[in-house]
Amino acid sequence: MKIDIITIFPKMFGPVLNESIVKRAQEKKKVKIAVHDLRDYTLDKHRKVDDRPFGGGSGMVLTAEPIFRAVEKIKSQGRLSVRQAGKATKPHVVLLCPQGEKLTQKKAKTLAKRKHLILICGHYEGVDERVKENLVDEQVSIGDYVLTGGELAAMVLVDCLVRLVPGVLGDKNSLNFESFEGNLLEYPQYTRPANFRGMDVPEVLLSGNHQKIAAWRKKEAIKKTKKLRPDLLKLKN
């Protein structure tokens, strides 16, 4: 998978992309991530990428020109590498903004199947509507709240997607038992010692009977979901 990120704050991404699983995924060449400074694509001598909205109103809006230029340049570079590698792939352009479809595990799985993603980080009061109508394939939001920009949302999306790429996680079966798989929260987890300050690990987990353990985990997952996220159970029906 290849992920290109377009932002006006490229330095924000260093700590996230160069640590933990995301870093290891890049080192293993399972994913290639590039961050692009939107200001490098403006024709304005002051590297300005925003302007006042037509019709008045507060705040500033990201202008269309540098975003179009950035996406077009990335796509052209992608086509060049495709010709060299002999493999056709069409970049999928995603705008991170509050109006987008809410990010879920199901949505993440769909996006993780893409070979090349271009992520545009919205900012200020948003982006020129012509970007959404003519350049973006879909819009994604990480929740019903407003951030100062799409950078944090892009980091969340990247982290979510990278771990879904085959070969990134050490245990290929671990993805099958996580929260939100089958619209259930994950069952309770315990580790050593079996007794900590008088608090015991459930006996069934020490039994070695994998059939009973599986049944207990399923029951506990349903119980936890009913208590904490009953809305997920409604999605199963």
C-alpha positions, 0 to 999 in steps of 0.5 A: 500500500502507498499513502500520500498525505497532503497537509500544511503542517508536515512536521506533525506527522513525524512522531506518528509515522516513525514509531511503533507498528507504523514505522515497522510496516514501512521498514518491512516495505509493507506500506510506503508513506509520503507527506507533502507540504501543500505550500510547495504546490502554490503559485503564490510568492508568499506560499499562501494556500488560503483565502477569505470565503466568497459571500463573507463569513468568518475564517479562511478557506483552503484554495483549490489551486494548490490542492489540485496541483498537489494531487495531480503531481502525485498522480503523475508520479504514480503513473510513472512508477506504474509504467516502470513496475508494470502494475496498474493502480488508480489512486483513491483520493480521500478528504479528511473533514467533519462532513465525511462518512464516519470512520468505522472498522468496516470502512477501514477494511474497505480502504485498506484494500486500496493500493494507493491512497491520497489523503487531503487534510482539511483545515480552517473553515474547510476547502473550496467546494470544487475540490470536493466535487471534482477531485475527491473520491470520498470524504471521511470523518473520525467522529462527530466533533471538530478539530483544528485540522485534518492532520490528526484525523489523517494520523488516526486513519493511517494507523487504522489502515496500516495494521490491516495490511497483510503481514504488518501484525505479527499474529495474523489471527489477532485481527479476528478477535478485536473490538468491532469485529462482528459488531462486538467489543473485545472480550476481557483480557488478562495476563500474569500473575493469575492472582493480583492483590486478591483479584483472580483471573477467571478460572476458565482461562486457566483450564486449558480447555480451548472450547470452553475458553472460546465460549466464555469469550463470546459470552463476555464479548456480548455482555460487554457490548450490551453494557457499553455499546448496545448500539452495535448489537442493533447493527447485527439485526 
